[in-house]
Amino acid sequence: MEDIDHDAFERLVIAELDLLPDDMVDGLENLVFVTEDRPEDDSLDLLGLYDGVDLTRRSNYGFGELPDRIVLYREPLLAISADLDELRDQIHVTLVHEIAHFYGIDDDELHELGWG
């Protein structure tokens, strides 16, 4: 797939976020969505990352905490997408996957649900 610049990629991520069901996003709190070109290890293997304390482990989590982050990596997502429609689909699946981690759903459960 041809390269899509950072701003265009970010717009695609926002558009896909807007399409997610309300019951999935209404519980998201103290969370930011970020787009980056590649993971820190510079690989193309990781499509997204949830960085934070999931809801099942937030015992004393409260005011003053830095927000959790969901990061979507532009270059790895472009590398696995043949066209713009497939890129949108991959962004959607990656968002659902990482949001599931926010709610405390691990990779094994995601695979069982068909989102892994």
N, C-alpha and C positions, 0 to 999 in steps of 0.2 A: 504494500500500500504506500502511496506517496506520503511524504511528510506533512503533518499538520502542526502548525506552530502552537506554542504554549497557550496563547490567548484563545485560539479556536478550540483547542482541546478542553480548556477550562469551561468554555461555553457549552460544549457537548456534555461535560460532567454535570453542570448545573441543570441542563435540560433533562438529563436522565434522572437526576435527583427529584425534579419536579414531577416526574411520571410515577414515582414510587407511591405505593398505597399509603394513605394517611395513617392507618394503624401501625405501619412500620416506622414512620418518621415522627409521629407525635410524641413518642417517649424519649426521643434523643435530646439529651441535655448536657451542657458543658462539653460540647463536641464540635470540632471544626473539621471541615473537609479541605484538603490541600492537594494540589497537583504538583508533581515534580517530574523531571525528565527520567531519572533512573534511581534505583535504590543506592544506598551508600556503597555497597560492594560493586557497583557499576555493572551488575549483571542484567540480563534480560529475562531472568527466571521468575521474578516476583512482580505480579500485576498490581497488587495493592497491599496495604498494611494497616492494621488497627493498632494504634499505639496509645495505651492507656490502661485504666482499671475498669474491667467490665462490671456490669450492674450486679452480678452475683457476688462480687468481692468488695463491694463498696460499703464497708461497715461504718467508718468514720469519715467518709468522703463528704466534703461540704464546701462552704464558702471559702474563697481564696485559693482553691485548687486551680492549677493550670488546666485548660481544657484538654480532653483527650483529642486524638487526631485520627482521622482516616485519610490515608494518602493513596492517591491513584497515580501510577507511574506511566507517563505518556509513551515513552519509547517501547517498553515491553508490550503494552497494549497495541500499539501500532504494528509491532513485529508479528503478532499473531492474527492480525485482521487483514483480510483480503480486500475489503472495501469499506466504505463509510457505514453501511448498514451493519456489517459485522462488528465494526468498532463500537457502534452504539450498543449492540447486544453485549459485547464483552465488558463495556463500561457498566452496563446495567447489572450483569452477573457479579462483577467485582464489587460494586456498591452493596448489593444484597449480602454477599459473602462477608464483607468487612463490617457491615451493620450488625449482622448476626453475631460476630465476635463481640461487639459492644454489648449485646444482650446476654453474653455468656455462652453462646452456642459454639462448641469446638468443631474442629475440622471433621472428626469422625461423624458427629451428628449431621453436619452439613452434607457429607457424602451420602448418608442414609436418606436425607431429604432431597437429594438430587441437585444440590447447589455447590458441591465440592469440586 
